[in-house]
Amino acid sequence: MAFFGKNKKGEPGAAPLSGEIILPRHVGIIMDGNGRWAKKRGLPRKAGHREGAQTFRTITRYCSELGIEYLTVYAFSTENWKRPADEVGALMGLFKSYLKEALEDFKDDDIVVRFIGDKAGFSPELQELMRENEESSRHRDGMVLNIAMNYGSRDEIVRAVKRICAQVQDGRLTDADVTEQLISDNLYTAGQPDPDLIIRPSGEYRISNFMLWQSAYTEFVIMNKLWPDFTKDDLNEALRIYAQRNRRYGGV
């Protein structure tokens, strides 16, 4: 699941990864703590989301530079619709601005952009911007960036089961064909390796409905740092912790 790779120099002032370490192929990040970051500074929550968006850009590019093959970031969950209407509205506005900027920002980056989750929950304008971002990047051959928006892992699994049931009902599959691999092949991340490492900033010890099926043997690193304050140094530290883990996959 992991490979050896030489890592490039970090940001100025950051401690770069040295020599050769085992890098995860697929990293997931639960981008948590924007609201608390803003509250600590007496700012509206939307200010934290704006700052978190800038951190996302920085960390995404750094993961690509390091040679990580897949990055999945948790941007907006199926449960986030329960937040106050003004905060949800501010987030939708931020997503709109970001998606427009991303068409320009990432045009020179060798990053393939994908959106995972129920896109139908968003406005037609946002759906079209997602489509444009995916289409403009699909011929690139660098890191795959999965942006989880209106994503919930339980919902993802239910959708996969329904697709499989439909195929059984119309005779394309039998119950004997239903395997773990078949379920994986019907998830949003079909064709991608399961995440080797999931990082959760903000110090919270929960998975929050993120990649439940895919993370059966994932290594977790919890960091006591709110997402807007998360730096390349913090990512380097998480990667060092991962490299020291002994992954046994249930064996000895």
C-alpha positions in Angstrom: 0.0 0.0 0.0 2.9 2.3 0.5 6.0 3.2 -1.6 9.4 4.7 -1.1 9.8 8.2 -2.4 12.1 11.1 -2.1 10.4 14.1 -0.6 10.8 17.6 -1.7 11.7 20.5 0.5 9.0 22.0 2.7 7.9 25.6 3.0 10.3 28.2 4.3 10.8 27.6 8.0 9.3 24.1 7.8 11.4 21.0 8.7 11.5 19.1 5.4 11.1 15.4 5.3 14.6 13.9 5.0 16.0 11.1 3.0 13.6 8.4 2.0 10.5 7.4 4.0 7.5 5.3 3.3 4.8 7.5 1.9 1.1 6.6 2.0 -0.4 6.3 -1.5 -3.8 7.7 -0.3 -4.2 10.3 2.4 -7.6 11.5 3.8 -8.0 14.7 5.8 -11.0 15.7 7.9 -10.7 19.4 7.6 -12.0 20.3 11.1 -11.8 23.4 13.3 -12.7 26.3 11.1 -15.5 27.6 13.3 -13.5 27.2 16.5 -10.6 29.0 14.9 -12.8 32.0 14.1 -14.5 31.9 17.6 -11.1 32.1 19.3 -10.4 35.3 17.4 -13.9 36.9 17.9 -14.6 36.5 14.1 -17.7 35.1 12.3 -17.5 31.4 11.5 -17.3 32.2 7.8 -13.9 33.9 8.4 -12.7 30.5 9.6 -14.0 28.8 6.5 -12.2 31.3 4.3 -8.9 30.7 6.2 -9.5 27.0 6.0 -9.9 27.2 2.2 -6.5 28.8 1.9 -4.9 26.0 4.1 -6.6 23.5 1.8 -4.9 25.0 -1.3 -1.5 25.0 0.4 -1.7 21.4 1.7 -3.2 20.1 -1.6 -0.3 21.4 -3.6 2.2 20.2 -1.0 0.8 16.6 -1.1 1.1 16.7 -4.9 4.7 17.9 -4.6 5.6 15.1 -2.1 4.3 12.4 -4.5 1.2 11.3 -2.8 -1.1 9.7 -5.3 -4.5 10.3 -3.9 -5.8 12.9 -1.5 -9.4 12.9 -0.1 -10.5 16.0 1.8 -13.8 16.2 3.8 -15.2 19.6 2.8 -19.0 19.4 3.5 -20.9 16.4 5.0 -24.5 15.3 4.6 -25.0 16.4 8.2 -23.6 20.0 7.6 -26.9 21.1 6.2 -28.1 21.2 9.8 -25.9 24.1 10.6 -27.4 27.7 10.8 -28.8 28.9 7.5 -26.5 31.9 7.4 -23.4 29.6 7.8 -24.6 27.2 5.2 -25.2 30.1 2.8 -21.8 31.5 3.5 -20.3 28.1 2.8 -22.1 27.8 -0.5 -20.9 31.2 -1.5 -17.3 30.2 -0.6 -17.6 27.0 -2.6 -18.8 29.0 -5.6 -15.9 31.4 -5.4 -13.4 28.6 -4.8 -14.7 26.5 -7.7 -14.4 29.5 -10.1 -10.9 30.3 -8.8 -9.9 26.6 -9.0 -10.4 26.6 -12.8 -7.6 29.2 -12.9 -5.6 28.3 -9.8 -5.0 24.7 -10.6 -4.7 24.9 -14.4 -0.9 24.6 -14.2 -1.0 21.9 -11.5 -0.9 18.3 -12.5 -3.8 17.5 -10.2 -6.9 15.5 -11.2 -10.0 17.0 -9.4 -12.9 14.8 -8.5 -16.0 15.5 -6.4 -17.4 12.6 -4.3 -20.8 12.8 -2.6 -24.4 13.6 -3.7 -23.9 16.5 -6.1 -27.7 16.7 -6.7 -27.9 18.5 -3.3 -26.2 21.6 -4.6 -27.5 24.3 -6.9 -27.3 23.8 -10.7 -24.6 26.5 -10.8 -22.4 24.7 -8.3 -23.0 21.4 -10.0 -21.9 22.9 -13.3 -18.8 24.4 -11.7 -17.9 20.9 -10.3 -18.4 19.4 -13.7 -16.1 22.0 -15.3 -13.4 21.4 -12.7 -13.5 17.7 -13.3 -13.6 18.0 -17.1 -10.7 20.5 -17.2 -8.5 18.2 -15.1 -9.4 14.7 -16.3 -6.5 14.4 -18.8 -3.9 15.2 -16.2 -1.8 12.3 -14.8 -0.8 13.6 -11.4 -2.3 13.3 -7.9 -6.0 12.6 -7.7 -7.8 15.1 -5.4 -11.2 13.9 -4.1 -13.2 16.7 -2.6 -16.0 15.2 -0.5 -19.0 17.5 -0.7 -22.5 16.6 0.6 -20.7 13.4 1.5 -21.6 10.9 4.2 -20.1 7.4 4.3 -23.4 5.7 5.4 -25.2 7.3 2.5 -22.4 6.2 0.2 -22.8 2.6 1.3 -26.6 2.7 1.0 -26.3 4.0 -2.5 -23.8 1.2 -3.4 -26.1 -1.5 -1.9 -29.1 -0.1 -3.9 -27.1 -0.2 -7.2 -26.1 -3.8 -6.5 -29.6 -4.8 -5.6 -30.9 -3.4 -8.9 -28.3 -5.5 -10.7 -29.4 -8.6 -8.9 -33.1 -7.9 -9.5 -32.6 -7.5 -13.3 -30.4 -10.6 -13.5 -27.0 -9.1 -14.1 -25.7 -10.4 -10.8 -26.6 -13.2 -8.4 -26.2 -13.1 -4.6 -23.1 -15.2 -5.0 -21.5 -12.3 -7.0 -21.8 -9.9 -4.0 -18.3 -9.6 -2.5 -16.3 -7.0 -0.6 -14.7 -6.1 -3.9 -18.1 -5.6 -5.6 -19.2 -3.2 -2.8 -15.9 -1.3 -3.1 -16.4 -1.1 -6.9 -19.7 0.7 -6.3 -18.5 3.4 -3.9 -17.5 6.9 -5.0 -13.8 5.9 -4.7 -14.1 2.9 -7.0 -10.8 2.1 -8.7 -8.8 3.9 -6.0 -6.7 2.3 -3.2 -8.2 2.6 0.3 -6.7 5.4 2.4 -3.5 4.4 4.1 -3.6 7.4 6.4 -6.4 9.7 7.7 -5.4 12.9 9.5 -7.8 14.7 11.7 -6.8 18.2 12.9 -8.6 19.9 15.8 -8.0 17.1 18.4 -11.4 15.4 18.0 -11.3 11.6 18.3 -14.1 10.6 15.9 -14.4 9.6 12.3 -17.6 11.7 11.6 -19.0 9.4 8.9 -16.0 9.7 6.7 -14.9 6.7 4.5 -16.2 4.1 6.9 -15.9 1.2 4.5 -12.6 2.3 3.0 -10.9 2.9 6.3 -11.1 -0.7 7.7 -7.3 -0.8 8.0 -6.4 2.8 7.8 -3.9 4.4 10.1 -5.2 7.5 12.0 -3.3 10.5 13.2 -5.1 13.0 15.4 -3.5 16.4 15.7 -4.3 19.1 18.2 -4.3 21.9 15.6 -7.3 23.6 14.1 -7.4 23.3 10.4 -6.7 26.9 9.5 -3.5 26.7 11.5 -2.4 23.4 9.9 0.9 23.7 8.1 3.3 21.7 5.9 5.2 21.0 9.1 2.1 19.4 10.6 1.6 17.3 7.5 5.3 16.3 7.6 4.9 15.2 11.3 1.8 13.1 10.4 3.7 11.4 7.6 6.6 10.7 10.0 4.2 9.1 12.5 2.7 7.0 9.7 6.1 5.8 8.5 6.8 4.5 12.0 3.6 2.4 12.1 3.7 -1.4 11.7 0.7 -2.2 9.4 -0.3 -5.8 9.9 -3.8 -5.9 8.4 -4.9 -8.3 11.0 -1.8 -10.5 10.8 1.2 -10.7 13.1 
